[in-house]
Amino acid sequence: MAEKHFIENKPELEQTIEEKTSKDRFLILHNDEVHTFDYVIETLIKVCELEPVQAEQCTYLVHYKGKCDVKKGNYTYLKPYKQGLIDKGLQATID
């Protein structure tokens, strides 16, 4: 009986995983009070492919507000950007 229940719920589980990866989310950069403005700006340009003005604006928002949305997209799209920021020592999440 338990096996039948598991099989019946499997499509729901697959749908939940698909929704998690296809739903639009935000890549959030968090303030760490360690890195310089120039370092964060350069990293956003290189890793997230932002224009210099966008990177500068984002850096100021992170400094004054504590965080900033850097990119929008599904989880699969944002994951490499998040990892790139983390690899450079910055704090980033996908929400």
N, C-alpha and C positions, 0 to 999 in steps of 0.2 A: 504494500500500500504506500509506503514512504517513497519507493522508487517512482511510482506513477505520479505522485505529487511533485517530485523533483523535475520530472520530464515535462509536466504541464507548465511549470514556472520557468523553464529554460528560455522560451522566447521573451519573456518579460525581462529576464536578466540581460539577455543580449540587447534588447531595446534600451535598457538603462545605460549600458556601456556605450552604445551608439549615441545616445542623447548627450552623455557626458563629453564625448569627443566632438560632436557636431554643433553643440550649442555655443553661441558667441560668449566669449569671456574676455577679460582684460588682463594684460600683462602689467603688473603693478611694480613700480620701483619704490623702494622704501628708503628713508633717510637713515644713514648709518653714522653720521657725524665723524667720519674717519677720512674719507676721500675728498680731494680738492674739487672745486667746481670744474676746473679744466679737465681733470681726469674723468669725471662723470660725463661731461659733455663729449669728450673724445670717444669714450666707450659707447655712449648711445649712438653716435654717428657710425662707428665701426660695426658694432654688434647688431643694433636694431635698425640700421640703415635710415636713420632720421636725418633730415636736413639740419644744418648747423643752428638755424634759428629755433627749430622745434626742440632740438636737444638742449639748447640754452634755456628755453622757457620751461621745459620739463624739469631741468635741474633746479631752477628757482622755486618751482612748485614743490618739489621734494624737500627742499631746504626749509621753506616757510610753512608748508602744510603737513609735512611728514611722509607724504607719498604722492604718486602721480601715475595716472594711466598712461602707459607708453604705447601700447598697441592693442588692437581689438581683433579677435578672430576665434576660431575654435581651438580646443585644447591642443590638438595635434600640430596646428600651425604655430602656436605660441611657445610650445615646449622647447624648441631649440634656441629661441631668443632668450627665454628664461635661463636656460643652462649656460648660454654665452655670458650673460650678465653675472651669474654666480661664479663662473670660472674666472671672471675678472675681479672677483672680490666684492661685488655689489649684492645687496639684498633684494630679491625679486620673488614675487608670487604670481600665481594665476588664480584669479577670482572670477 
